[in-house]
């Protein structure tokens, strides 16, 4: 069945089910699974639009559906995971007013933003991630300054 033979809603439902049941790291893996298990041939562009429409993010464990981000068991574990992610993905941190701007290599912002959100950092209201940039909204300027310092400190922490 081609991508056009399945309605977008049907195709997205199948994509969501495959992501929920499998650890997938690339659109190629997902497209192959769709073709093999569901009989759906889909172009990379269509698959990319479907993933965006579903709100799928790529995290440390591969593709994840919204709300399926597993919570770490303890705050210390969340901090360790964040420190590890920062060492792997962080390029720079800057603060402007109540916003902290985090730069990553291209394609790494989403996975780092997931770890920042999971860590539940005091003073952080939320994150917005693009391809290589994360904006963290802070409660106030002091919180933004503390967040920026904490991210920089954690990125330098020994593993």
C-alpha positions as CSV (number, residue, x, y, z in Angstrom):
1,X,0.0,0.0,0.0
2,X,1.4,3.4,-0.9
3,X,1.4,6.4,1.4
4,X,-1.6,7.8,-0.6
5,X,-3.5,4.5,-0.2
6,X,-3.6,4.9,3.6
7,X,-5.2,8.1,4.8
8,X,-2.9,10.4,6.7
9,X,-4.8,9.6,9.9
10,X,-4.4,5.9,9.4
11,X,-0.8,6.2,8.5
12,X,0.0,8.4,11.5
13,X,-1.8,5.9,13.8
14,X,0.3,3.1,12.5
15,X,3.5,5.3,12.9
16,X,2.5,6.1,16.5
17,X,1.9,2.4,17.2
18,X,5.3,1.4,15.7
19,X,7.1,4.1,17.7
20,X,5.4,3.0,20.9
21,X,6.3,-0.6,20.4
22,X,9.9,-0.3,19.0
23,X,13.0,1.6,19.7
24,X,13.6,3.5,16.5
25,X,16.5,5.8,15.8
26,X,16.0,7.0,12.2
27,X,13.4,7.8,9.6
28,X,14.9,5.1,7.4
29,X,14.3,2.4,10.2
30,X,10.8,3.7,10.6
31,X,10.1,3.7,6.8
32,X,11.4,0.1,6.5
33,X,9.2,-1.0,9.4
34,X,6.2,0.7,7.9
35,X,6.8,-1.0,4.5
36,X,7.6,-4.5,6.0
37,X,4.9,-4.6,8.8
38,X,2.2,-2.4,7.5
39,X,2.7,-2.5,3.7
40,X,2.9,1.3,3.6
41,X,5.5,2.9,1.3
42,X,6.2,6.4,2.4
43,X,8.6,9.1,1.2
44,X,11.0,10.7,3.6
45,X,9.2,14.1,3.2
46,X,5.8,12.6,4.1
47,X,7.3,10.7,7.0
48,X,9.0,13.8,8.3
49,X,5.7,15.7,8.1
50,X,3.9,12.9,9.9
51,X,6.4,12.8,12.7
52,X,6.1,16.6,13.1
53,X,2.3,16.3,13.1
54,X,2.4,13.6,15.8
55,X,4.8,15.7,17.9
56,X,7.5,13.0,17.9
57,X,10.8,14.0,19.3
58,X,14.1,12.1,19.1
59,X,15.5,11.6,22.5
60,X,18.3,9.6,24.1
61,X,16.2,6.4,23.6
62,X,15.3,7.1,20.0
63,X,11.9,8.5,18.7
64,X,9.4,9.2,21.4
65,X,5.7,10.2,21.3
66,X,4.5,13.2,23.3
67,X,3.8,12.1,26.9
68,X,5.9,9.0,26.5
69,X,9.0,10.6,27.8
70,X,10.0,8.3,30.7
71,X,10.6,10.0,34.0
72,X,13.8,9.2,35.8
73,X,13.5,7.5,39.1
74,X,15.2,10.0,41.3
75,X,16.3,13.7,41.1
76,X,20.0,12.7,41.3
77,X,19.5,10.4,38.3
78,X,17.9,13.2,36.3
79,X,20.8,15.5,37.1
80,X,23.3,12.8,36.1
81,X,21.5,12.2,32.8
82,X,21.3,16.0,32.2
83,X,25.1,16.3,32.9
84,X,25.8,13.5,30.5
85,X,23.6,15.0,27.8
86,X,25.2,18.4,28.2
87,X,28.7,17.0,27.9
88,X,27.6,15.3,24.7
89,X,25.4,18.0,23.0
90,X,26.2,21.5,24.5
91,X,28.1,24.0,22.4
92,X,27.3,27.2,24.3
93,X,25.0,28.8,26.9
94,X,24.0,32.5,27.0
95,X,21.4,34.4,29.0
96,X,19.3,37.4,27.9
97,X,16.8,38.7,30.4
98,X,14.6,35.8,31.5
99,X,15.7,33.6,28.6
100,X,18.6,31.1,28.5
101,X,19.7,30.2,25.0
102,X,21.5,26.9,24.6
103,X,23.3,26.0,21.3
104,X,24.0,22.4,20.2
105,X,25.3,20.8,17.0
106,X,22.7,20.6,14.3
107,X,20.0,18.0,15.1
108,X,20.8,17.7,18.8
109,X,18.6,20.3,20.4
110,X,15.5,18.1,20.8
111,X,17.3,15.4,22.7
112,X,19.0,17.9,25.0
113,X,15.8,19.8,25.6
114,X,14.1,16.5,26.7
115,X,16.8,16.0,29.3
116,X,16.5,19.6,30.5
117,X,12.7,19.2,30.9
118,X,13.2,15.8,32.7
119,X,15.6,17.4,35.1
120,X,12.9,19.7,36.4
121,X,15.4,22.5,37.0
122,X,14.1,25.1,39.6
123,X,13.2,28.4,37.9
124,X,12.7,26.8,34.4
125,X,9.2,27.4,33.1
126,X,9.7,25.4,29.9
127,X,11.8,24.8,26.8
128,X,11.4,25.3,23.0
129,X,13.8,23.4,20.8
130,X,14.7,23.9,17.2
131,X,17.4,22.1,15.2
132,X,20.4,23.5,17.0
133,X,19.0,25.9,19.5
134,X,17.0,25.6,22.8
135,X,15.2,28.5,24.5
136,X,14.6,28.1,28.2
137,X,12.0,30.4,29.7
138,X,12.9,31.3,33.3
139,X,10.7,32.7,36.1
140,X,12.8,35.8,36.4
141,X,16.3,37.2,35.6
142,X,17.9,35.7,38.6
143,X,16.5,32.2,37.8
144,X,17.8,32.6,34.2
145,X,21.3,33.5,35.5
146,X,21.2,30.5,37.9
147,X,20.0,28.2,35.1
148,X,22.8,29.3,32.7
149,X,25.4,28.8,35.4
150,X,24.0,25.4,36.4
151,X,24.0,24.2,32.8
152,X,27.6,25.4,32.3
153,X,28.7,23.7,35.6
154,X,27.0,20.4,34.7
155,X,28.5,20.4,31.3
156,X,32.0,20.5,32.9
157,X,31.2,17.9,35.6
158,X,33.3,14.7,35.5
159,X,31.5,11.6,34.3
